[in-house]
Amino acid sequence: MAHHPEEQQRKRAEDIALFRYALVREASDATLSKKERGRIVRELAEVTHHGPDGTPVTVSRPTIDRWIRAYRAGGFSALTPSARRVEPRTPAGLLTLACDLRREDPARTAAHIAEMIRVSHEWSPHPRTLQRHFAALGLTRAQLSASNVAFGRFEATHPNELWVGDALHGPIVGGKKAILFCFLDDHSRLVTGHRWTYAEDTLSAESALRRGILSRGLPGTAYLDNGSSFVSKQLLRALGVLGVRLVHSRPGKPQGRGKIERFFRTVRDQFLVEAAHSEIASLEVLEARFVAWVEQVYHARVHSETNETPMDRFSVLGAPQIPSMALVREAFLFGNHYEVDQALITRRVELVFDPFDLERITVRYHDTDFGLAVPHKIGRHVHPMAKVAPPAGPPTGIDYLGLIEARHRGAVGSPIGYAQMEHAPSTPTESTTQNGEPQ
């Protein structure tokens, strides 16, 4: 697949911004004293980090201070370097060969690939040149930031300090396996956000996270597994825009994930065992039953480790601060590039959109908004990756989960849709109850 030079440059700039954000996020906390911030900056300047292209780099204290000032003044976008144009000096054929060698065996290092080219062609680009080229084309081996370390035995000291996210394979619904994406507040064990889906992908994980943020507020840190659905630049960008630190557990060392594993065991033993005796014809029905069980049973039951109910322990600090819908929508925008006609003929523009609301698509050219794209005919209202539950079938009987759901609906009244919230885009696949829990 060919990569446009402007697209390569844009991705490179975003990688740099993500690296800078991961580095200064903690030190940018406005609640830190000057002494505390100085200590953190000194520690950052004394160690070696994995750079945007995976190579070891050190960053000076003045540079870190400058990035902190930029982030506090302009947010995530202020960390993006200005565009610059550099004419390539390396023969394109050798760069293509280097990419083919990397694709043939991703374990090959840039230095080894340079040596292979030198042997076969008597000259080779420098390994650093190859590393930068691989980074521009997305051909680097995934590496974690030095700050992304796993937690050991630990409990957060207050609500929304730390959310732990993971996925659980559930029952067969409508002929397909249902998967639960879930985020749990580490301090209270409260379910902050979740979504039942058919696809174990990044979009499903982001949907569950977005629901949680809109109903329970922003976590300080999101601690996620290393599965493919939780490892993406899109997710890192979203959390960067929201100011949430992203931490991944190390492969084969899932320390600190015991609380959500225990919750999943409770889901299997108390919810899924009853779901097997219910007529659940669609994801919509499964969602409704699960929300009712979480709110009426799990959140209201005293936890054996905390000796409090998850809801009481989460609510100790009062109502959480919910970010604006505009900020959340901006954080979770997806970008795709298209060639267009008319006034922008021959120009490559960027279309940014909410995958659950394709009727509002913003056109951007050189980082400047050119208004909304106006569809002549819209045949799909959500992105094809956004799995929307099929219509629910009629109820077929009374069972335990059905009784819990009826009790839940009686307690909270009629659901409140996102469309009724101020500045909310039309999102027919997501709604909330009166207490803010997604349904």
VEXLUM-863606 format. One record per residue (C-alpha): residue in three letters; x, y, z. Coordinates in steps of 0.1 Angstrom, whole numbers, padded with zeros to 4 digits, always signed. Layout:
<fibas>
FIBA resn    c1    c2    c3
FIBA  ALA     X     Y     Z
...
</fibas>
This chain:
<fibas>
FIBA resn    c1    c2    c3
FIBA  MET +0000 +0000 +0000
FIBA  ALA +0014 +0034 -0010
FIBA  HIS +0019 +0060 +0017
FIBA  HIS +0015 +0097 +0008
FIBA  PRO +0045 +0118 +0021
FIBA  GLU +0022 +0142 +0038
FIBA  GLU +0005 +0114 +0056
FIBA  GLN +0038 +0100 +0067
FIBA  GLN +0048 +0134 +0080
FIBA  ARG +0015 +0138 +0099
FIBA  LYS +0019 +0104 +0116
FIBA  ARG +0054 +0111 +0125
FIBA  ALA +0044 +0144 +0141
FIBA  GLU +0016 +0126 +0161
FIBA  ASP +0041 +0100 +0173
FIBA  ILE +0064 +0127 +0186
FIBA  ALA +0035 +0144 +0203
FIBA  LEU +0024 +0112 +0220
FIBA  PHE +0060 +0106 +0231
FIBA  ARG +0062 +0141 +0246
FIBA  TYR +0028 +0137 +0263
FIBA  ALA +0038 +0104 +0279
FIBA  LEU +0070 +0120 +0292
FIBA  VAL +0055 +0152 +0307
FIBA  ARG +0020 +0141 +0317
FIBA  GLU +0028 +0135 +0354
FIBA  ALA +0050 +0166 +0357
FIBA  SER +0023 +0188 +0342
FIBA  ASP +0000 +0182 +0371
FIBA  ALA -0011 +0217 +0383
FIBA  THR -0013 +0204 +0419
FIBA  LEU +0024 +0197 +0422
FIBA  SER +0046 +0221 +0441
FIBA  LYS +0077 +0236 +0424
FIBA  LYS +0099 +0213 +0444
FIBA  GLU +0079 +0182 +0435
FIBA  ARG +0079 +0191 +0398
FIBA  GLY +0116 +0197 +0399
FIBA  ARG +0123 +0163 +0413
FIBA  ILE +0102 +0146 +0386
FIBA  VAL +0119 +0166 +0358
FIBA  ARG +0153 +0157 +0372
FIBA  GLU +0145 +0120 +0372
FIBA  LEU +0131 +0122 +0337
FIBA  ALA +0163 +0139 +0324
FIBA  GLU +0186 +0114 +0341
FIBA  VAL +0172 +0083 +0324
FIBA  THR +0171 +0069 +0289
FIBA  HIS +0137 +0067 +0272
FIBA  HIS +0124 +0049 +0241
FIBA  GLY +0119 +0076 +0215
FIBA  PRO +0090 +0078 +0190
FIBA  ASP +0109 +0055 +0166
FIBA  GLY +0119 +0031 +0193
FIBA  THR +0155 +0042 +0196
FIBA  PRO +0170 +0052 +0230
FIBA  VAL +0170 +0089 +0237
FIBA  THR +0177 +0113 +0265
FIBA  VAL +0159 +0146 +0270
FIBA  SER +0174 +0176 +0288
FIBA  ARG +0157 +0194 +0317
FIBA  PRO +0152 +0227 +0297
FIBA  THR +0135 +0207 +0269
FIBA  ILE +0112 +0189 +0294
FIBA  ASP +0103 +0222 +0310
FIBA  ARG +0095 +0237 +0276
FIBA  TRP +0072 +0208 +0268
FIBA  ILE +0055 +0211 +0302
FIBA  ARG +0048 +0248 +0296
FIBA  ALA +0035 +0240 +0261
FIBA  TYR +0012 +0213 +0273
FIBA  ARG -0002 +0234 +0302
FIBA  ALA -0008 +0263 +0278
FIBA  GLY -0022 +0245 +0248
FIBA  GLY -0029 +0209 +0257
FIBA  PHE -0020 +0179 +0237
FIBA  SER -0020 +0197 +0203
FIBA  ALA +0007 +0221 +0215
FIBA  LEU +0031 +0191 +0218
FIBA  THR +0029 +0184 +0180
FIBA  PRO +0060 +0197 +0162
FIBA  SER +0056 +0221 +0133
FIBA  ALA +0057 +0205 +0098
FIBA  ARG +0089 +0207 +0079
FIBA  ARG +0098 +0194 +0044
FIBA  VAL +0129 +0174 +0038
FIBA  GLU +0140 +0162 +0004
FIBA  PRO +0149 +0125 +0005
FIBA  ARG +0186 +0117 -0002
FIBA  THR +0184 +0079 -0001
FIBA  PRO +0175 +0060 -0033
FIBA  ALA +0139 +0051 -0031
FIBA  GLY +0146 +0016 -0044
FIBA  LEU +0169 +0008 -0013
FIBA  LEU +0142 +0021 +0011
FIBA  THR +0117 -0001 -0006
FIBA  LEU +0140 -0031 -0003
FIBA  ALA +0146 -0023 +0034
FIBA  CYS +0108 -0023 +0040
FIBA  ASP +0105 -0056 +0022
FIBA  LEU +0132 -0071 +0044
FIBA  ARG +0114 -0058 +0076
FIBA  ARG +0080 -0072 +0064
FIBA  GLU +0097 -0105 +0056
FIBA  ASP +0109 -0109 +0091
FIBA  PRO +0098 -0082 +0117
FIBA  ALA +0125 -0095 +0141
FIBA  ARG +0153 -0080 +0119
FIBA  THR +0168 -0049 +0134
FIBA  ALA +0175 -0018 +0114
FIBA  ALA +0212 -0024 +0118
FIBA  HIS +0209 -0059 +0105
FIBA  ILE +0188 -0048 +0075
FIBA  ALA +0214 -0021 +0067
FIBA  GLU +0241 -0048 +0067
FIBA  MET +0221 -0071 +0044
FIBA  ILE +0216 -0042 +0019
FIBA  ARG +0253 -0034 +0022
FIBA  VAL +0263 -0069 +0013
FIBA  SER +0239 -0072 -0016
FIBA  HIS +0243 -0036 -0030
FIBA  GLU +0277 -0025 -0017
FIBA  TRP +0261 +0005 +0000
FIBA  SER +0233 +0010 +0025
FIBA  PRO +0215 +0038 +0042
FIBA  HIS +0224 +0044 +0078
FIBA  PRO +0204 +0023 +0104
FIBA  ARG +0190 +0055 +0119
FIBA  THR +0177 +0065 +0085
FIBA  LEU +0160 +0032 +0081
FIBA  GLN +0145 +0035 +0116
FIBA  ARG +0130 +0069 +0108
FIBA  HIS +0117 +0055 +0075
FIBA  PHE +0102 +0025 +0093
FIBA  ALA +0085 +0048 +0118
FIBA  ALA +0070 +0069 +0090
FIBA  LEU +0055 +0038 +0075
FIBA  GLY +0044 +0021 +0107
FIBA  LEU +0069 -0007 +0104
FIBA  THR +0086 -0004 +0138
FIBA  ARG +0083 -0031 +0164
FIBA  ALA +0059 -0021 +0191
FIBA  GLN +0076 -0009 +0222
FIBA  LEU +0063 +0004 +0255
FIBA  SER +0072 +0037 +0270
FIBA  ALA +0096 +0034 +0299
FIBA  SER +0068 +0048 +0321
FIBA  ASN +0044 +0020 +0312
FIBA  VAL +0051 -0004 +0340
FIBA  ALA +0028 -0029 +0356
FIBA  PHE +0013 -0025 +0391
FIBA  GLY +0021 -0050 +0418
FIBA  ARG -0001 -0055 +0448
FIBA  PHE -0018 -0021 +0450
FIBA  GLU -0051 -0004 +0457
FIBA  ALA -0059 +0031 +0446
FIBA  THR -0064 +0056 +0474
FIBA  HIS -0095 +0073 +0460
FIBA  PRO -0122 +0069 +0433
FIBA  ASN -0112 +0076 +0397
FIBA  GLU -0075 +0074 +0406
FIBA  LEU -0071 +0042 +0386
FIBA  TRP -0094 +0022 +0362
FIBA  VAL -0085 -0013 +0351
FIBA  GLY -0098 -0024 +0317
FIBA  ASP -0101 -0059 +0302
FIBA  ALA -0124 -0081 +0280
FIBA  LEU -0144 -0113 +0289
FIBA  HIS -0156 -0138 +0264
FIBA  GLY -0193 -0145 +0271
FIBA  PRO -0222 -0165 +0258
FIBA  ILE -0234 -0172 +0223
FIBA  VAL -0261 -0146 +0215
FIBA  GLY -0278 -0145 +0181
FIBA  GLY -0255 -0172 +0168
FIBA  LYS -0223 -0153 +0177
FIBA  LYS -0200 -0151 +0207
FIBA  ALA -0206 -0120 +0228
FIBA  ILE -0177 -0102 +0244
FIBA  LEU -0178 -0079 +0274
FIBA  PHE -0154 -0049 +0275
FIBA  CYS -0153 -0036 +0310
FIBA  PHE -0136 -0009 +0331
FIBA  LEU -0134 -0012 +0369
FIBA  ASP -0126 +0015 +0394
FIBA  ASP -0096 +0000 +0414
FIBA  HIS -0105 +0018 +0447
FIBA  SER -0142 +0010 +0449
FIBA  ARG -0146 -0020 +0425
FIBA  LEU -0174 -0001 +0408
FIBA  VAL -0181 -0009 +0371
FIBA  THR -0174 +0025 +0355
FIBA  GLY -0180 +0016 +0319
FIBA  HIS -0188 -0015 +0298
FIBA  ARG -0201 -0027 +0265
FIBA  TRP -0212 -0060 +0251
FIBA  THR -0202 -0065 +0215
FIBA  TYR -0194 -0091 +0189
FIBA  ALA -0160 -0077 +0180
FIBA  GLU -0128 -0078 +0202
FIBA  ASP -0113 -0047 +0187
FIBA  THR -0102 -0012 +0196
FIBA  LEU -0134 +0005 +0187
FIBA  SER -0154 -0017 +0211
FIBA  ALA -0128 -0010 +0239
FIBA  GLU -0131 +0028 +0232
FIBA  SER -0169 +0026 +0233
FIBA  ALA -0168 +0010 +0267
FIBA  LEU -0143 +0036 +0279
FIBA  ARG -0163 +0065 +0265
FIBA  ARG -0195 +0053 +0282
FIBA  GLY -0176 +0052 +0315
FIBA  ILE -0161 +0087 +0311
FIBA  LEU -0195 +0102 +0303
FIBA  SER -0212 +0086 +0334
FIBA  ARG -0184 +0083 +0360
FIBA  GLY -0158 +0110 +0351
FIBA  LEU -0122 +0108 +0341
FIBA  PRO -0097 +0084 +0356
FIBA  GLY -0062 +0095 +0364
FIBA  THR -0048 +0064 +0349
FIBA  ALA -0061 +0036 +0327
FIBA  TYR -0044 +0003 +0333
FIBA  LEU -0049 -0020 +0303
FIBA  ASP -0039 -0054 +0290
FIBA  ASN -0015 -0058 +0261
FIBA  GLY -0042 -0073 +0238
FIBA  SER -0045 -0059 +0203
FIBA  SER -0078 -0041 +0212
FIBA  PHE -0061 -0021 +0239
FIBA  VAL -0028 -0013 +0220
FIBA  SER -0034 +0014 +0194
FIBA  LYS -0023 +0050 +0187
FIBA  GLN -0059 +0060 +0184
FIBA  LEU -0066 +0050 +0220
FIBA  LEU -0033 +0067 +0232
FIBA  ARG -0043 +0098 +0214
FIBA  ALA -0078 +0098 +0230
FIBA  LEU -0064 +0094 +0265
FIBA  GLY -0038 +0121 +0257
FIBA  VAL -0064 +0146 +0247
FIBA  LEU -0084 +0138 +0279
FIBA  GLY -0052 +0140 +0301
FIBA  VAL -0054 +0104 +0312
FIBA  ARG -0022 +0084 +0317
FIBA  LEU -0022 +0050 +0298
FIBA  VAL -0003 +0021 +0314
FIBA  HIS -0001 -0014 +0299
FIBA  SER +0007 -0046 +0319
FIBA  ARG +0038 -0065 +0308
FIBA  PRO +0032 -0096 +0286
FIBA  GLY +0030 -0126 +0308
FIBA  LYS +0031 -0105 +0340
FIBA  PRO -0005 -0093 +0346
FIBA  GLN +0003 -0080 +0382
FIBA  GLY -0024 -0056 +0395
FIBA  ARG -0052 -0071 +0374
FIBA  GLY -0065 -0093 +0401
FIBA  LYS -0095 -0071 +0409
FIBA  ILE -0110 -0072 +0374
FIBA  GLU -0103 -0109 +0371
FIBA  ARG -0122 -0114 +0403
FIBA  PHE -0151 -0093 +0390
FIBA  PHE -0151 -0114 +0358
FIBA  ARG -0153 -0146 +0380
FIBA  THR -0183 -0130 +0397
FIBA  VAL -0199 -0123 +0363
FIBA  ARG -0194 -0159 +0353
FIBA  ASP -0207 -0173 +0386
FIBA  GLN -0237 -0150 +0392
FIBA  PHE -0247 -0134 +0359
FIBA  LEU -0237 -0158 +0330
FIBA  VAL -0249 -0189 +0349
FIBA  GLU -0284 -0173 +0350
FIBA  ALA -0281 -0159 +0314
FIBA  ALA -0278 -0195 +0303
FIBA  HIS -0314 -0201 +0316
FIBA  SER -0328 -0169 +0299
FIBA  GLU -0340 -0163 +0264
FIBA  ILE -0315 -0136 +0253
FIBA  ALA -0320 -0131 +0216
FIBA  SER -0298 -0101 +0211
FIBA  LEU -0270 -0079 +0225
FIBA  GLU -0296 -0053 +0233
FIBA  VAL -0313 -0077 +0257
FIBA  LEU -0280 -0089 +0271
FIBA  GLU -0270 -0052 +0278
FIBA  ALA -0303 -0045 +0296
FIBA  ARG -0300 -0076 +0318
FIBA  PHE -0264 -0068 +0326
FIBA  VAL -0270 -0032 +0335
FIBA  ALA -0298 -0042 +0358
FIBA  TRP -0277 -0069 +0375
FIBA  VAL -0247 -0045 +0380
FIBA  GLU -0269 -0017 +0394
FIBA  GLN -0293 -0038 +0415
FIBA  VAL -0271 -0066 +0427
FIBA  TYR -0233 -0060 +0422
FIBA  HIS -0231 -0023 +0431
FIBA  ALA -0255 -0027 +0460
FIBA  ARG -0238 -0057 +0477
FIBA  VAL -0210 -0053 +0503
FIBA  HIS -0177 -0063 +0488
FIBA  SER -0158 -0089 +0509
FIBA  GLU -0125 -0070 +0507
FIBA  THR -0136 -0034 +0512
FIBA  ASN -0165 -0041 +0536
FIBA  GLU -0185 -0015 +0516
FIBA  THR -0207 -0016 +0486
FIBA  PRO -0190 -0004 +0454
FIBA  MET -0215 +0024 +0450
FIBA  ASP -0210 +0037 +0485
FIBA  ARG -0172 +0035 +0482
FIBA  PHE -0172 +0053 +0448
FIBA  SER -0195 +0080 +0460
FIBA  VAL -0175 +0090 +0491
FIBA  LEU -0162 +0122 +0473
FIBA  GLY -0195 +0132 +0459
FIBA  ALA -0206 +0134 +0423
FIBA  PRO -0177 +0130 +0398
FIBA  GLN -0167 +0158 +0374
FIBA  ILE -0180 +0148 +0339
FIBA  PRO -0160 +0163 +0310
FIBA  SER -0179 +0182 +0283
FIBA  MET -0194 +0162 +0255
FIBA  ALA -0174 +0184 +0230
FIBA  LEU -0141 +0174 +0246
FIBA  VAL -0150 +0137 +0247
FIBA  ARG -0162 +0137 +0211
FIBA  GLU -0129 +0154 +0200
FIBA  ALA -0108 +0129 +0219
FIBA  PHE -0125 +0099 +0202
FIBA  LEU -0126 +0113 +0166
FIBA  PHE -0114 +0090 +0139
FIBA  GLY -0095 +0103 +0109
FIBA  ASN -0095 +0090 +0073
FIBA  HIS -0080 +0106 +0043
FIBA  TYR -0098 +0109 +0009
FIBA  GLU -0092 +0126 -0024
FIBA  VAL -0119 +0151 -0031
FIBA  ASP -0132 +0172 -0060
FIBA  GLN -0147 +0206 -0064
FIBA  ALA -0130 +0235 -0045
FIBA  LEU -0104 +0211 -0030
FIBA  ILE -0096 +0193 -0062
FIBA  THR -0063 +0175 -0062
FIBA  ARG -0060 +0182 -0025
FIBA  ARG -0059 +0156 +0002
FIBA  VAL -0082 +0164 +0030
FIBA  GLU -0088 +0148 +0064
FIBA  LEU -0123 +0138 +0075
FIBA  VAL -0128 +0134 +0112
FIBA  PHE -0159 +0117 +0126
FIBA  ASP -0175 +0100 +0155
FIBA  PRO -0179 +0064 +0144
FIBA  PHE -0213 +0063 +0160
FIBA  ASP -0225 +0094 +0142
FIBA  LEU -0216 +0096 +0106
FIBA  GLU -0241 +0124 +0098
FIBA  ARG -0215 +0149 +0113
FIBA  ILE -0182 +0147 +0094
FIBA  THR -0158 +0176 +0097
FIBA  VAL -0135 +0185 +0067
FIBA  ARG -0100 +0196 +0076
FIBA  TYR -0073 +0208 +0053
FIBA  HIS -0039 +0217 +0067
FIBA  ASP -0053 +0216 +0102
FIBA  THR -0080 +0241 +0093
FIBA  ASP -0117 +0232 +0095
FIBA  PHE -0137 +0237 +0063
FIBA  GLY -0171 +0230 +0078
FIBA  LEU -0192 +0199 +0078
FIBA  ALA -0193 +0174 +0049
FIBA  VAL -0228 +0173 +0036
FIBA  PRO -0238 +0138 +0024
FIBA  HIS -0261 +0137 -0007
FIBA  LYS -0273 +0102 +0004
FIBA  ILE -0263 +0085 +0036
FIBA  GLY -0268 +0048 +0036
FIBA  ARG -0251 +0041 +0069
FIBA  HIS -0254 +0062 +0101
FIBA  VAL -0225 +0045 +0119
FIBA  HIS -0190 +0033 +0109
FIBA  PRO -0190 -0003 +0097
FIBA  MET -0165 -0011 +0125
FIBA  ALA -0191 +0001 +0151
FIBA  LYS -0210 -0031 +0158
FIBA  VAL -0246 -0021 +0165
FIBA  ALA -0269 -0046 +0183
FIBA  PRO -0297 -0060 +0161
FIBA  PRO -0333 -0052 +0171
FIBA  ALA -0344 -0071 +0202
FIBA  GLY -0369 -0098 +0200
FIBA  PRO -0400 -0099 +0222
FIBA  PRO -0396 -0112 +0258
FIBA  THR -0403 -0149 +0261
FIBA  GLY -0406 -0155 +0298
FIBA  ILE -0399 -0146 +0334
FIBA  ASP -0365 -0155 +0350
FIBA  TYR -0341 -0142 +0376
FIBA  LEU -0324 -0117 +0353
FIBA  GLY -0357 -0106 +0339
FIBA  LEU -0370 -0099 +0375
FIBA  ILE -0338 -0079 +0382
FIBA  GLU -0342 -0059 +0350
FIBA  ALA -0378 -0051 +0358
FIBA  ARG -0369 -0040 +0393
FIBA  HIS -0341 -0018 +0379
FIBA  ARG -0364 -0001 +0354
FIBA  GLY -0389 +0005 +0381
FIBA  ALA -0362 +0021 +0402
FIBA  VAL -0347 +0045 +0376
FIBA  GLY -0377 +0052 +0354
FIBA  SER -0374 +0057 +0316
FIBA  PRO -0340 +0058 +0301
FIBA  ILE -0324 +0091 +0292
FIBA  GLY -0307 +0092 +0257
FIBA  TYR -0275 +0110 +0249
FIBA  ALA -0295 +0130 +0224
FIBA  GLN -0312 +0148 +0253
FIBA  MET -0279 +0158 +0268
FIBA  GLU -0265 +0193 +0260
FIBA  HIS -0242 +0194 +0230
FIBA  ALA -0246 +0156 +0225
FIBA  PRO -0244 +0141 +0190
FIBA  SER -0272 +0118 +0179
FIBA  THR -0261 +0084 +0192
FIBA  PRO -0290 +0059 +0189
FIBA  THR -0269 +0029 +0200
FIBA  GLU -0260 +0045 +0234
FIBA  SER -0283 +0056 +0262
FIBA  THR -0280 +0062 +0299
FIBA  THR -0302 +0056 +0329
FIBA  GLN -0310 +0085 +0353
FIBA  ASN -0280 +0076 +0375
FIBA  GLY -0257 +0079 +0344
FIBA  GLU -0250 +0042 +0339
FIBA  PRO -0249 +0033 +0302
FIBA  GLN -0276 +0010 +0291
</fibas>
